[in-house]
Amino acid sequence: MNKAADDFAIGPRLRRLRTRLGLSQREVARRAGVSNATISMIEADRVSPSVSALRQVLTALDVGVADFFAGAEEPAEQVVYRADELTEIAGGAVSYRQVGANLKGRALQVIHERYKPGAQSGAKMLSHQGEEAGIVIKGLLGLEVDGRRYELGPGDAYVFDSRRPHAFRNLGGDDLVIVSACTPPTF
């Protein structure tokens, strides 16, 4: 079967939809009230379901029949983000520019951080679920974790359990730039 025909064939289209939703064949079958074998055979194009059977399966996936055949599938996942595509999630003396606008379903958050001279992460110590890591790109970072204070310069890095109280501060006279990551996303 050629690529164009495969794009509109019921089986491959259903398989792409199911995997994009992160569901197993067994889960789709359970939700639709059909057998596992039915879903498997439809996806393999071994059977062509009736309109009512297809509607039953699609209803379980919260997709209408018209949308299913519209040919408009979800856009491909964005892999590259240009500098002007980073999402500003805080502004002012501290700038947090996040890679990606929507982190729903993501396990990792990556941020380009910029602190003006004297700026800090907040008046209170931070604490949240997960882990945090970063690399100082430019400037002098004052990092406090669980009551211990550290000074980090360009090329220095950190990693710690984010449940431990922590804070960040620019100790230098120039902007402080950090690239950080935390899991799970916290903003």
C-alpha positions, -999 to +999 in steps of 0.1 A: +000+000+000+014+034-009+018+062+017-012+083+005-035+053+007-021+043+041-028+078+054-066+072+049-068+035+056-088+028+087-064+003+103-031+024+102-051+056+111-067+039+141-033+026+152-017+061+150-045+076+169-043+049+196-006+052+201-007+090+201-032+087+229-009+063+247-034+035+249-029-003+244-052-023+221-065-040+252-075-006+268-092+006+236-111-027+234-122-024+270-134+012+266-152+003+234-168-029+247-153-050+219-127-078+219-090-073+218-090-093+186-114-069+170-091-039+176-061-059+164-078-071+132-090-035+124-055-021+129-040-048+107-066-040+080-078-077+082-114-065+087-132-034+077-155-023+105-191-013+099-198+024+104-215+017+137-186-005+150-161+022+140-183+049+157-183+027+189-145+025+189-140+062+181-165+072+207-144+054+233-114+075+221-135+107+222-131+112+184-159+118+160-161+099+127-158+131+106-127+141+125-112+107+121-115+109+083-108+146+080-072+139+072-060+165+097-039+147+123-023+163+152+008+182+141+041+165+146+058+170+179+081+201+179+117+190+183+136+223+178+128+256+195+145+288+182+156+314+207+125+335+200+102+305+205+111+300+242+081+307+265+086+334+291+071+322+323+084+350+345+097+384+338+114+413+355+146+410+374+145+372+370+136+358+336+126+321+331+124+311+294+110+276+291+116+252+262+081+245+250+048+262+258+028+232+270+045+207+293+014+185+297+025+149+297+061+159+299+085+146+327+112+172+321+113+210+321+143+229+307+147+266+314+170+294+303+173+316+334+186+352+336+190+370+369+198+408+369+226+418+394+213+413+430+182+394+418+171+362+436+146+334+431+123+348+458+120+360+494+113+324+506+132+293+501+118+270+473+108+234+478+090+211+455+088+175+443+115+162+420+151+169+411+168+200+397+201+205+378+217+233+360+249+248+345+261+283+350+267+299+316+276+334+327+280+353+360+283+343+396+255+322+412+249+321+449+231+287+455+217+277+489+205+242+494+193+229+528+212+257+547+245+252+528+257+280+506+277+276+474+293+300+448+293+288+412+309+304+381+307+297+344+309+260+337+301+250+372+270+228+377+246+217+404+221+188+410+199+182+440+167+168+454+142+197+450+124+188+482+153+203+500+148+241+506+168+260+480+173+295+466+193+312+438+209+346+438+230+366+414+262+375+434+279+394+406+277+428+389+266+414+355+236+392+345+237+356+357+227+331+330+218+295+339+204+266+318+185+244+342+163+213+341+138+200+366+117+169+368+088+168+370+080+203+356+073+227+384+061+259+367 
